[in-house]
Amino acid sequence: MIYDINSIRSYFPILGRSVYGKPLVYLDNAATSQTPRPVVDRIDEMYYAHKANVHRGVHCLSQEATDAMELGREAARRFINAPSTDEVIFTRGTTEGLNLVASSYGQLLEPGDEVILTVMEHHSNIVPWQLLASRRGIVIKVVPCLSDGSLDLDAYRELFTDRTRVVSVCHASNVLGTVNPVAQMSRIAHEHGAVICIDGAQGVPHIRVDVQAIGCDFYIFSSHKMYGPTGVGILYGRRELLDRMPPYQGGGEMIGHVSFDGTTWAELPYKFEAGTPDYVGAAAFTRAVEWIDSIGIDAIAAHEHKLLEHTTRRMIDEIDGIRIFGSAPGKCAVISFLIDRAHHYDTGMLLDKLGFAVRTGHHCAQPLMQSLGIEGTVRASFAAYNTIDEADRFIDALKRIAPLLDA
Ligand SMILES: *Cc1c(COP(=O)(O)O)cnc(C)c1O
């Protein structure tokens, strides 16, 4: 099967627009990806024809909205090969999923218990654990990186003690592109009696994910980074753990029976879904999974890999003074870089004026920046719809602006 890039792009009207009179080249996919028509159409359809609160009404519309949301849950289950939809919880995004695990599973931890994180984590996989540390006196340990941006697995092994209870690690780094060996890390965590939580925000858009093959305890991601609507995230957790965990928030939907003498919790997954969920987003999420499946995640990954190789090679060969951060084997299509001593912000601003959307700054990974001895980078990140021609124009733009940055 050929990779029909024109057909793929035709699903995204936004890719046809211009900025400052220049054609848009969208290279900020690690922050959020664009949304194909079937997803947007489904949002419209839900608002125009099926809007009603879920799991509550006896009426037809409420049933339709409930069914649409539950199809989204099944699509999520299938997408990551979770054993059961009872183990698939809707959240607002990766950040909320990580806070849920740190807060709720965190209540099962004792002062002095240890949590292992890595230096390449996004702030949303650091700060919730720090909040827990200040509440419950747990201890945080950090796995360092090797010089190519891959994780130091020997250091990881050495961090375990008889107090290690949790490992929380990103599947792929949003800065370095490093894909962590999460199956191996899960085995090691389990050998030490710890659970492992995976921040999959940069995993699901680029890598085929099978939570059973990985063997992880929690896997968390955001819909908006995988062509879905914003405001929706998924938390997969093993039933046995979710059953033991206290609710994260209280409210409607999550209860069995409420009285002032005591309240019981709803069954999984509803125990962790307090209040009216984003059922429109959950319904539209189904279309994002179907859209990815219609192309194939492996075909998308292969295409992005070609873009990554091509762009990286041309950057190294043709841009004087370029520094690329992260060259781990098998990295995903994220290129963080600096040109000479130029400030990342200036580079990003000049690129913007030429129509290129890139991200600049610390990318919510300040500890990683600190370990690299820099304040920030420029980051170009690819998705299914980017083209080799866009990559070439990006290189040409960098060549044009590099002399301006030298001053
Ligand atoms: C984007 C991102 C997050 C946070 O996701 P939200 O959708 O903003 O909640 C967490 N971890 C990584 C690696 C990310 O790239």
PDBQT file of the ligand as one rigid body, heavy atoms in Angstrom, charges set to zero:
ROOT
HETATM    1  C1  LIG A 501       1.878  16.970  26.268  1.00  0.00    +0.000 C 
HETATM    2  C2  LIG A 501       2.507  16.079  27.244  1.00  0.00    +0.000 A 
HETATM    3  C3  LIG A 501       1.962  15.923  28.524  1.00  0.00    +0.000 A 
HETATM    4  C4  LIG A 501       0.775  16.703  29.006  1.00  0.00    +0.000 C 
HETATM    5  O1  LIG A 501      -0.368  16.444  28.222  1.00  0.00    +0.000 OA
HETATM    6  P1  LIG A 501      -1.664  17.350  28.376  1.00  0.00    +0.000 P 
HETATM    7  O2  LIG A 501      -2.494  16.939  27.218  1.00  0.00    +0.000 OA
HETATM    8  O3  LIG A 501      -1.195  18.790  28.287  1.00  0.00    +0.000 OA
HETATM    9  O4  LIG A 501      -2.285  17.055  29.684  1.00  0.00    +0.000 OA
HETATM   10  C5  LIG A 501       2.579  15.031  29.375  1.00  0.00    +0.000 A 
HETATM   11  N1  LIG A 501       3.662  14.331  29.009  1.00  0.00    +0.000 NA
HETATM   12  C6  LIG A 501       4.219  14.461  27.785  1.00  0.00    +0.000 A 
HETATM   13  C7  LIG A 501       5.399  13.636  27.428  1.00  0.00    +0.000 C 
HETATM   14  C8  LIG A 501       3.660  15.345  26.867  1.00  0.00    +0.000 A 
HETATM   15  O5  LIG A 501       4.212  15.476  25.667  1.00  0.00    +0.000 OA
ENDROOT
TORSDOF 0
